[in-house]
Amino acid sequence: MRPYILYSIRYNIMANENSKADEKYLLKNGRVLLKEMFEGLAYTYPVFDVYPESRIIGLKLKSEKRVCLLGGGGSGHEPYPFGYIGDGMLSASVSGYVFTCCSSLNIYQAIKYLNNYNCNGGVLVIVANYTGDVLNFGLACEKAKKVDNINVAELIVSDDCSRPGGKVGKRGMCGLLYIIKILGVMAKRGSSIEELLSLGKNINGKLASLGISATSCNIPGEEPSFLLQKGEFEFGVGLHGEAGTSRVKACDAKDLIRLAIDKICSTLCLKEFSEICLIVNNLGLVSHIELSALAKYAKEYFDELKIDISRMFVGTFLVSLNMYGFQLSVIDVSDNREWINYIDEETSAFAWPGNHMSIKPIEKQKSENIKILKIDDINPKLGVCISEKGSLILKNILKQIGEDFLKNVDVLNRLDQEIGDGDNGSTISRFASDLLTNLNKLPLNYPASVLYSLAFICEDKMGGASGALYSLLLTGAAGHLASMNYLDWAGALKNALDTSMKYSSARKGDKTMFDPIIAIHQIFQEYGNLNAGDYVTVLEKALHRVHDVCNEVKQMKAEFGKASYVESVTSVGKMDAGAYGVALWFSAIHTAYMDSSK
């Protein structure tokens, strides 16, 4: 029996009732399942352009110069994002693996797809504020701007009111649907990308969302991310199965509703006669019967507070796989009643009420194929050409890095499980495997081209925040080396940090992979332009400093990642997997260089 929210005091059960062995899933291979899902969508909604391999879905519109909206993120939140593709909402979406942001490469392809038919009218990318999403979408926007001169902008939505934002900012929740609905109408009416971006930021300040759950969700084959005792509820849950900000006991669902609404009202400074729109969102397993009852309790409490609900939407809008919980999402329209008209305007998006997307069109224009970029497309002769001896050393270093990463997959996963989501080693193993597979094909005489190739592998294979960060670091380093007529590793490290920190607000002392990388850069900076004879000394000194920094990192409080969201997770005294990963690859560089220099 599952724990019904409405009868929690009598029937709530522990989330660990079923072991991993007892899980029931129709299809367990997540990656295969995603491909099948996209192919099924192509059959269900014939008006869609569906690309299962790159997980891109688009709605081909008539060619006209206007801004198009692009949404996306990890899978596991369906019907978001593709359920909101339609006239007056999104024009395309891109999805990643379950709870893992889509590859920046696929996002870039989706931006180019939209640009093919909107006459370079602009693409506004709407992103929920999670580190991996912000980094990957940011990287794709940068590439689209600089390589293709596309007019593209990124709007980050942060509507979670369960906790202060801190350095990383508030998480993006169901409130982003209000932004998509309003901006979608404005884009259809011809607003510029600058106007939409300004309006979107204004709307974001009027949003507040909060989730409450009776269970965690289950990624197939994985343990629940948190367990609850009888009568307990997780207050302030996120959309990726992460625990909330506190654990509450409630005897009645009305108590849960009141807690959530009080927090939302204090966040938005709602007062008597304020006017709002309300979404009551199913996070996965709540029945519509229960949702409607929750909506009733919410309406009654807002009435008690003398706050007017102009519009209420109840249903499954944006989920966290099979989490048994709900989310309330409010937009304050008191001073912007015209927003209600935009919310009311009809759309064909199938996940928003009142659509007709299932009707097959009489004739569908053939869409252009998206060109899938390959590692071979990278210019193999960028920057300085090094000697055969130098290229052999570089090859040995890369081989050592790949092998050391693969040896430490379980170690990295265990470290990440303590204060993260437990997949750091698995993510890095995808990079390491592809690196070793492509090692003999890399243009090893040209370090800049090699670094661009490694950045491509990170984009294409890793995914998540670490994939985007490593791609940004490598892209920054490669860009510097490509512009120089000598090997300036200190300058490359500086440009790597500058490029990645443009999209991440993590800094020294925040318990991330940046801490040891900054330490390495500082050592290289001390020596300036390095001669071949300096490398041994610099590498020895930098490696010693990396080990010291990792010990320091262990005692820091996490300002980023899952532990920064969840107050119940103690990060002090635990190693950060990202920082440990840096120590691994730098140690591999040191080992391989010393061996090659003998």
Secondary structure, 3 states (H helix, E strand, C coil): CCCCHHHHHHHCCCHHHCCHHHCCCCCCCHHHHHHHHHHHHHHHCCCEEEECCCCEEEECCCCCCCCEEEEEEEECCCCCCHHHECCCCECEEEEEEECCCCCHHHHHHHHHHHHCCCCCCCEEEEEECCHHHHHHHHHHHHHHHHHHCCCEEEEEECCECCCCCCCCCCCCCCCHHHHHHHHHHHHHCCCCHHHHHHHHHHHHCCEEEEEEECCCCCCCCCCCCCCCCCCEEEECCCCCCCCCCEEEECCCHHHHHHHHHHHHHHHHCCCCCCEEEEEEEECECCCHHHHHHHHHHHHHHHHHCCCEEEEEEEECCCCCCCECEEEEEEEECCCCCHHHHHHHCCCCCCCCCCCCCCCCCCCCCCCCCCCCCCHHHCCCCCCCCCCHHHHHHHHHHHHHHHHHHHHCHHHHHHHHHHHCCCCHHHHHHHHHHHHHHHHHHCCCCCHHHHHHHHHHHHHHHHCHHHHHHHHHHHHHHHHHHHCCCCCCHHHHHHHHHHHHHCCCCCCCCCCCCHHHHHHHHHHHHHHCCCCHHHHHHHHHHHHHHHHHHHHHHHCCCCCCCHHHHCCCCCCCCCCCHHHHHHHHHHHHHHHHHHHHHC
